[in-house]
């Protein structure tokens, strides 16, 4: 009777057979057909049992072998396959980076419809923004970036081999979670302590990569997730077309008008519901001010709920909300609909270039997390189950994006 079995997959066993010159014999008395080493083998053995002269219970089967197939060999084969896949992915990525055109200017470079200063401006490629190289003509690069196709002056951009290194510096490496409730562990091992969980489609900032694990930044701290359950990609800022810029400016004006009345109504109706908390910055020490009347109203409304609980998947400002649920519910009181997703929040409204230019009410987006800016370098956010809704410094961790809703 064979006990404590360990299964070797076909590819791993086949590799062992070929590398060791293994010979297999089977006999008609066993009722087992002959098996070639390269066939679909799935065999179960005692841990540490040698395969030499293995027999069945009747003593009729003889398989003279010269090696042992064990779990360690299987794991080594899997690790080798993972390393090979990671190397292929890296080579493919570098080839793609080589084909990028990256702006290196103080503000932006115009994208024109012709390779000439007389060409019409069809968009803007901002500093460190990226386009795909299509062709070169008289010192101009033809690119495609977002919805913009046109020409930029080559002297203001880099491409080819120079773009490979720069792409890693200006791009943001992201791990998008492909399952719900993915564990984040302290060390890259399934035996390691669990720091927390991240949700389906959360975008996490990548800090380090191995063949099988990825170190990411989460609200509970830096930890590791299995590479098997994330999609890795590098994000870049792309060009804005002339039409997109005009539409954005018009929408901003309309949103400001719409939100102004909602802000007045929310301010008049708001009630104090905050609770005491031993975490974060004392709400009574925070002064909220800024140039945006609506943003200040949003911030004042949001800080009322400091001290209330954090709840995974929640949207209640009093009974429990997670980070995006908190932001969504605050803005819902101002007639603005936002998604219940921190990664989707990074695409709402329009971009603010730096924390210095942030205004109260802006969304501050982090790795797998989102908060509301309240001014003076502070944010209010549903942080963790331990802390609940708190006020923190906005730069307590790396900011991925700042988005202005109105």
C-alpha positions in Angstrom: 0.0 0.0 0.0 1.5 3.3 -1.1 1.1 6.1 1.5 2.0 9.8 1.7 2.0 10.2 -2.1 3.5 13.1 -4.0 2.5 13.6 -7.6 5.0 14.5 -10.3 3.6 16.3 -13.3 4.3 14.9 -16.8 6.7 17.6 -17.8 8.8 17.4 -14.6 9.1 13.6 -14.7 9.8 13.5 -18.4 12.7 15.9 -17.8 14.1 13.6 -15.1 13.7 10.6 -17.3 15.5 12.1 -20.2 18.3 13.6 -18.1 19.1 10.4 -16.2 18.7 7.9 -19.1 15.9 6.1 -17.2 14.7 2.8 -18.6 11.1 1.6 -18.0 9.7 -2.0 -18.3 6.2 -3.2 -17.8 4.8 -6.7 -18.0 1.5 -8.0 -19.4 0.8 -9.7 -16.0 0.1 -6.2 -14.5 -2.4 -5.2 -17.1 -0.4 -1.9 -17.6 0.4 -0.7 -21.1 3.9 0.3 -22.0 4.6 4.0 -21.4 7.2 6.0 -23.3 9.2 8.6 -21.2 7.7 11.5 -23.2 4.1 10.4 -22.6 1.4 11.8 -20.3 2.9 10.4 -17.1 1.2 11.0 -13.7 2.7 8.8 -11.1 2.3 8.6 -7.3 5.1 7.5 -5.0 6.0 7.4 -1.3 8.0 10.5 -0.3 11.6 9.5 -0.5 10.9 6.1 -2.1 13.4 5.1 -4.8 12.0 3.9 -8.1 14.5 1.1 -8.5 12.8 -2.3 -8.9 9.4 -0.9 -7.8 6.8 -3.7 -7.6 3.1 -3.9 -7.2 1.4 -5.9 -4.4 1.6 -9.1 -6.4 5.3 -8.7 -7.1 4.7 -8.9 -10.8 5.8 -5.4 -11.9 9.5 -4.5 -12.2 10.6 -1.0 -13.1 14.4 -0.7 -12.9 15.3 3.0 -12.4 18.3 5.0 -11.4 16.9 8.1 -9.7 14.3 9.4 -7.3 11.5 11.7 -8.3 10.6 13.9 -5.3 8.8 17.1 -4.5 12.0 19.1 -4.5 12.7 18.2 -8.2 9.1 19.2 -9.1 9.5 22.5 -7.3 12.8 23.1 -9.1 11.2 22.5 -12.4 8.4 24.9 -11.6 10.8 27.5 -10.5 12.9 27.1 -13.7 9.7 27.5 -15.8 8.7 30.6 -13.8 12.2 32.2 -14.3 12.1 31.5 -18.0 8.6 33.1 -18.3 9.8 36.2 -16.3 12.8 36.5 -18.5 10.6 36.4 -21.6 8.4 39.0 -20.2 11.3 41.3 -19.4 12.7 41.0 -22.9 9.3 41.7 -24.4 8.9 44.8 -22.2 12.4 46.2 -23.0 11.6 45.8 -26.7 8.4 47.8 -26.2 10.2 50.5 -24.3 12.7 50.9 -27.1 9.8 51.9 -29.3 8.6 54.7 -27.0 9.1 58.4 -27.5 9.4 60.2 -24.1 9.1 64.0 -23.8 11.9 65.7 -21.9 10.8 69.3 -21.5 10.0 71.8 -18.8 6.2 71.8 -19.5 5.0 70.2 -22.7 5.9 69.8 -26.4 3.3 70.5 -29.1 2.1 67.6 -31.3 1.5 68.9 -34.8 -0.2 67.4 -37.8 2.9 68.0 -40.0 6.7 67.6 -39.3 7.1 71.4 -39.3 6.6 74.4 -37.0 3.9 75.5 -39.4 1.9 72.4 -38.7 -1.4 72.7 -36.8 -1.2 71.8 -33.1 -3.3 68.7 -32.5 -2.3 68.0 -28.9 0.2 68.3 -26.1 2.8 65.8 -24.9 3.6 66.8 -21.4 7.0 66.3 -19.7 7.8 62.6 -19.1 4.7 61.7 -21.1 5.0 58.9 -23.6 4.0 58.1 -27.2 4.7 55.2 -29.5 7.3 55.8 -32.3 5.8 55.4 -35.8 8.4 57.1 -38.1 11.0 59.8 -38.3 11.1 62.7 -40.8 13.6 65.5 -40.9 14.3 65.5 -37.1 10.6 65.0 -36.2 9.1 61.9 -34.7 5.7 60.8 -35.8 4.0 59.3 -32.7 0.7 57.9 -31.4 -0.2 58.8 -27.8 -3.6 58.2 -26.5 -6.0 59.6 -29.1 -3.3 61.8 -30.6 -1.4 61.0 -33.8 1.1 63.6 -35.0 4.7 64.9 -35.0 6.9 66.1 -32.2 10.4 67.7 -32.5 13.0 65.0 -31.9 15.2 67.4 -29.9 12.6 67.5 -27.1 12.3 63.7 -26.8 14.2 60.5 -26.4 13.6 57.1 -28.0 15.4 53.9 -28.9 18.0 52.5 -26.4 17.8 55.8 -24.4 14.1 55.3 -23.8 14.6 51.9 -22.1 16.1 53.2 -18.9 14.1 56.4 -18.8 10.8 54.4 -19.2 11.5 52.6 -16.0 12.0 55.9 -14.2 9.0 57.8 -15.5 6.6 54.9 -15.7 4.7 53.5 -12.8 4.9 49.8 -12.3 1.5 48.4 -11.3 0.2 45.0 -10.2 -3.6 44.7 -11.0 -5.2 42.1 -8.8 -7.1 39.4 -10.7 -9.0 37.7 -7.9 -11.0 38.9 -4.9 -9.6 38.7 -1.4 -5.9 38.2 -2.4 -3.7 37.8 0.7 -0.7 40.2 1.2 2.0 38.4 3.1 4.9 39.7 5.2 7.4 37.5 3.3 7.3 35.9 -0.2 6.0 32.6 1.1 2.6 31.0 1.6 3.8 30.1 5.1 4.4 33.8 6.0 2.2 36.0 8.1 -0.8 37.6 6.4 -0.7 41.4 6.5 -4.1 42.0 4.9 -6.2 41.5 1.8 -6.6 43.4 -1.4 -9.7 43.4 -3.7 -10.3 42.4 -7.3 -9.0 45.0 -9.7 -7.1 46.9 -7.1 -4.0 48.6 -8.6 -0.9 48.2 -6.3 2.4 50.0 -6.6 5.1 47.4 -7.4 8.3 47.8 -5.3 10.1 44.6 -6.2 9.6 41.5 -8.4 10.8 37.9 -8.3 9.9 35.1 -10.6 6.9 34.1 -8.4 6.2 36.9 -6.0 5.7 40.7 -6.1 6.4 43.1 -3.3 3.7 45.8 -3.2 2.6 48.8 -1.2 -0.7 48.5 0.6 -2.4 50.5 3.3 -1.4 47.8 5.9 2.2 48.2 4.8 4.6 46.7 2.3 4.1 43.0 1.6 4.2 40.3 -1.0 1.5 38.9 -3.3 1.7 35.9 -5.5 2.6 36.8 -9.1 0.1 34.2 -10.2 -2.8 36.4 -9.2 -1.8 39.8 -10.5 -1.3 41.3 -14.0 1.9 43.4 -14.1 2.2 46.4 -16.4 3.9 49.8 -16.6 1.7 52.9 -16.8 2.7 56.1 -18.6 1.1 59.5 -19.0 0.0 60.1 -22.6 -0.8 63.1 -24.7 -3.9 65.2 -24.5 -5.6 66.1 -27.8 -6.8 69.6 -28.5 -10.4 68.3 -28.4 -9.8 66.5 -25.1 -8.3 69.7 -23.5 -11.3 71.8 -24.7 -13.8 69.2 -23.4 -12.0 69.0 -20.1 -12.0 72.7 -19.5 -15.7 72.9 -20.4 -16.6 70.1 -18.1 -14.6 71.6 -15.2 -16.6 74.8 -15.6 -19.9 73.0 -15.7 -19.0 70.8 -12.7 -18.0 73.8 -10.7 -21.4 75.5 -11.3 -23.3 72.3 -10.5 -21.3 71.6 -7.3 -21.6 75.2 -6.0 -25.3 74.8 -5.1 -24.8 71.3 -3.9 -22.0 72.5 -1.6 -24.1 75.2 -0.1 -26.9 72.7 0.6 -24.6 70.1 2.1 -23.0 72.7 4.4 -26.3 73.9 5.6 -27.5 70.3 6.3 -24.4 68.8 7.8 -24.5 67.4 11.4 -21.6 66.6 13.6 -21.2 62.8 13.8 -17.5 62.3 14.4 -16.2 60.2 17.3 -13.0 60.4 19.3 -10.0 58.6 17.9 -6.5 57.8 19.2 -5.1 57.5 15.6 -4.0 60.1 13.1 -4.1 63.9 13.5 -6.5 65.5 15.9 -9.4 66.9 13.8 -9.7 70.0 16.1 -6.2 71.0 15.1 -6.9 71.0 11.4 -7.9 74.2 9.6 -9.5 73.7 6.2 -9.1 76.5 3.7 -8.5 76.9 0.0 -9.5 78.7 -3.2 -12.2 76.1 -4.2 -15.5 76.9 -2.4 -16.9 73.4 -3.3 -13.7 71.6 -2.3 -13.7 73.2 1.1 -17.3 72.2 1.6 -16.4 68.6 0.6 -13.5 68.6 3.1 -15.5 70.1 5.9 -18.3 67.5 5.3 -15.8 64.6 5.2 -13.9 65.4 8.4 -17.2 65.0 10.4 -16.8 61.3 10.2 -13.4 61.0 11.6 -13.4 58.2 14.3 -16.1 56.2 12.6 -15.2 52.6 11.6 -13.5 51.1 8.6 -15.4 48.2 7.0 -14.2 46.2 4.0 -16.6 46.8 1.1 -18.6 49.3 3.2 -20.1 52.6 2.1 -21.6 53.9 5.3 -20.1 57.1 6.6 -21.3 56.2 10.1 -21.4 52.4 10.3 -18.3 51.6 8.2 -16.7 52.3 4.9 -13.6 51.3 3.1 -11.4 53.9 1.4 -13.2 54.2 -1.9 -16.6 53.7 -0.3 -15.8 56.6 2.0 -14.8 58.9 -0.9 -17.8 57.8 -2.9 -20.3 58.4 -0.1 -18.8 61.9 0.7 -19.1 63.0 -2.9 -22.6 61.5 -3.3 -23.8 64.2 -0.9 -22.7 66.7 -3.4 -24.5 65.1 -6.4 -21.3 63.5 -7.8 -21.2 59.8 -8.6 -17.8 58.1 -8.1 -17.0 54.4 -8.5 -16.5 52.1 -5.5 -12.9 51.3 -6.6 -9.6 53.0 -5.7 -8.1 52.1 -9.0 -11.0 53.5 -11.0 -10.8 56.7 -8.9 -7.4 57.3 -10.5 -9.2 58.0 -13.7 -11.9 60.3 -12.4 -11.9 64.1 -13.0 -8.6 65.5 -14.2 -5.0 65.4 -13.1 -3.3 67.8 -10.7 0.4 67.9 -11.2 1.7 68.1 -7.6 0.7 68.1 -4.0 1.7 71.8 -3.9 -1.2 72.5 -6.3 -3.8 70.3 -4.7 -7.0 71.8 -3.3 -9.4 70.6 -0.6 -11.7 68.0 -2.1 -9.1 66.5 -4.5 -8.7 62.7 -4.6 -5.3 61.6 -3.5 -4.6 58.2 -5.0 -2.1 55.7 -3.6 -1.2 52.0 -4.1 -4.6 50.3 -3.6 -5.9 53.2 -1.6 -7.6 56.6 -2.1 -8.2 59.6 0.2 -9.6 63.1 0.2 -7.3 66.1 0.4 -8.4 68.7 3.0 -5.6 71.2 2.7 -2.4 72.1 4.5 -0.8 68.8 3.4 -3.5 66.7 5.1 -5.9 64.0 4.0 -9.0 62.4 5.5 -9.5 58.7 4.7 -10.9 55.3 5.7 -7.5 53.9 6.5 -7.6 50.4 8.1 -9.8 48.3 10.4 -7.5 49.2 13.2 -7.6 53.0 12.7 -11.0 53.6 11.1 -11.5 57.0 9.5 -8.6 59.3 10.3 -6.7 62.4 9.2 -3.1 61.9 8.0 -0.3 63.7 6.2 -0.9 63.4 2.5 2.8 62.4 1.9 2.8 59.6 4.4 3.4 57.3 1.4 4.0 57.6 -2.3 1.2 59.4 -4.2 0.3 57.8 -7.5 -2.1 60.4 -8.8 -4.1 63.5 -7.7 -7.5 64.0 -9.3 -9.7 67.0 -9.2 -13.4 66.4 -9.5 -14.5 70.0 -9.8 
